[in-house]
Amino acid sequence: MESQSEFKEKQREMPDFQKMNGLVPAVIQDQSTGTVLMVGYMNEEAYQKSREEGFVYFYSRSRNSLWKKGETSGNYLKVQAMQLDCDRDTLLIKVTPYGNTCHTGSYSCFSKAPENYSFLQKLQEFIEERKKNRPENSYTTNLFDKGLNKIAQKVGEEAVELVIEAKDENQELFLNEAADLLYHMLVLFAEKGTGLEEAVKVLEKRHAS
């Protein structure tokens, strides 16, 4: 049977829900980048389910109900670590995000993504704009006009060129071919009606363990 001292010690490890009228704010941080992704609220049930299942749950103050982040969008937050502040009334939860966190489609609710990933998002948006508006004298427009087979062929050609440069010692040429391949892959994603974030989700699920 659990002693009184053991019970009190466990209570000290938990957020003080009574102090905060049943809710505590939870700051969600990307474990890999250190970026703050969002802030939500947890009641004791959301806290316990997050610990037990390993995915973040919140308590919705507007709906007065528990909800699992990502249950609709598929953009789950996998718990890596939980940490209480010194007053036991705020949680810091380090996570691995599955896709973008914000409901607007952004990486973070605070609109800050890691620099390189942010640029790739902008490049993807640029390519989508080219697909939609088809401005004249645009290389990307020309690719879209030629269709899926030509775009897929270009990805294959760029992949072969990257392999060839990988066998030489010219790092600059190698990186240029890698950039060409990445660009044409983004064009192919757009033609197929998907995006880089979907491929990232697949990788994240593979490495979730």
Secondary structure, DSSP 8 states (H G I E B T S, - for coil): ---HHHHHHHHHHS--TTTTTT-EEEEEEETTT--EEEEEEE-HHHHHHHHHHSB-EEEETTTTEEEETTTTTS--EEEEEEEE-TTSS-EEEEEEESS--STTS-SSTTS---HHHHHHHHHHHHHHHHHHH--TT-HHHHHHHH-HHHHHHHHHHHHHHHHHHHTSS-HHHHHHHHHHHHHHHHHHHHHTT--HHHHHHHHHHHT--
